[in-house]
Amino acid sequence: MNESDFFSLKQYQQQAKKNIENITETLTDLNVVSKSHIVESVKIDVSKHLLEKILFLTSELLNNEDNLLNFATTLRFSFETLIHTKLFFKEKEHILRIRYSLFTHQKDKFTKLIKRIEEEILLLKEIESFEKQHLKLSIDEIDKLIEEKFGSNITMFFEGVKFNGYGYHQSVLKQNVLKPYRDKLIENETIKNDFEQKIVKNKYFQEIFGIKIQQNQVEKKLFDERSWNEKSKFVNLEKEYNLMYDITSSLIHSTSYSLLTNKEMVEQEKNIL
């Protein structure tokens, strides 16, 4: 590293630390802002989470500059957050889209987890039935047969199954794992409905979409089907995004490029980033 590179790095570190101070001060100010209505509440909450995330990522970059994988993923996340920030200024509805999309993400996550838990409960039931068919064998023999027949299954929720037994462990999963996620799914839907009821009555929302928008139209109005590339193009960051996407994708995924490229080339790309 030559002297000019060192100076640039020092400048970057100083600016990053200054940004941390500014963000911390802004977050303090946001904590005392009044949330007079639902849109104001959304704006403040989304802004706080965005700033807290940038604060965390900036600290991560300062503390882990030599961790290339962390460096690449953090910068990509930060750049996508920059696109969101620019969209906040260009589209009044975008900050509402960000908040509303959380309901969709939560629903998708909980639904997939519930499906996976239900599949594992069915697997436990199948193993329990198989075990009962071979009760005349010794425990070791049964375990060996179960391993041969079911050992290739990848499981997430089988911890404690040997202690609980295949039958009782089904009840444990239903009560302690499946039920809480089903409750969270219902709670998410309840909060989403409450949000929709309030937002259609809000003047800010009505100015954007009209006063005759019904609750069942909110999801369609706030759904953003654009890709990251389309969003970056809209805020005049398409070239920067394409470069960021190409370089970071080649590094954060287990491709031949990330596995086999030499250190010198990787360091050059780090400097570009």
C-alpha positions, 0 to 999 in steps of 0.5 A: 500500500502506497502513501496515497492509498494509506491517506485515502484509507485514513480519510475513509475511516475519519469520515466513517467515524463522523457518520457514526456520530451524526447517525447516533445524534439523529437517532437520539432526536428521532426518539423524542419525535411525536408519532401523531398518526400512522404514516408519521409513525411508519416514517419514524420507525423505518428511518430509525431502523435504517439508521441503526442498520447503517450504524451497525454496518459502518462499525462492522466495516471499520472493525473488519476491513480485512474480512473480504466476505464480510466487506462485500456483503456489507457494502452490497447491503449498504448500497441497496439501502442507499437505493431505498433512501433515494426512493424515499425522496422520489416516491412518497409511497416507498416508505409505506411499501417498505413497512407493508412488505414486512407483513408479506415477508413475515407471512412467507417466513412463518408459512414456510417454517410451519410447512417444514415443521409439519413435514418433520412431524409427519416424518416422526409419525412414519418413523414411530410406525416403522419402529412399532413394526420392529419391536421384537428386535433389539434397540440397537437393531431398530436404531440401525434399521431406522438409520438405514431407512430414514438417515438421509433425511435432513432434519431441523427439529429432531433435537431431543428425539432420542430422549423424548421418543418418536411419538412424544416428540411429535407432541413437543413439536406441535405444542412448543414449536408449531403452535407458536409459529401459527400464533405468530402468523395469526398475529401478523395478519391481525397487525396487517389488517389493523394497519390497512384499516388505519392507512386508508383513512390517512390523508397522506395515503389518500393524497397518493392513491385517492380517497376511495381506496378500500382496505382490500386494495392496499396490498396491491397499491403497496406491492413493489414488483421492481427488481433491484436493477429497475430500482437502481435505474430509477434513481440513476444508480444503474451503472454503480449497481451493476458493478456492485452486483457483479463484483459482490455476487462473484465473491459472496457465492461459492463459485469457481471465481470466489474459490479459485481467484488469487489474492492479488485480484481479490485485493484489487476488487476490494479497493474498487469496492 
